[in-house]
């Protein structure tokens, strides 16, 4: 069953975010993940402090968790956290 990770974020440091963003696709591919959509988000109901959203797709919940918890991805967390305020959600 497919699984999705949604990332709600607001950029805080463009340079760090660009470095992070350039490194993610190769790791995603290794875990059979892919970008479905990325762009500005518009909150239609409630409140959200985030400006943008990314939707990632994986073949299964296991693939998604293996990607997120992988050594390769975890090594990018300092870049991610310096480059943006974010929230990651798993839908499965």
TALINWO-V949987 format. One record per helix or strand of 2 or more residues. SS is the DSSP state (a for helix, b for strand). FROM is the first residue (numbers start at 1). LEN is the number of residues. Records with the same first field share a line. If there is no record, write none. Layout:
# TALINWO-V949987
SS: FROM-LEN / FROM-LEN
This chain:
# TALINWO-V949987
b: 3-9 / 34-7 / 52-7 / 84-8
a: 14-17 / 61-9 / 71-4 / 77-7
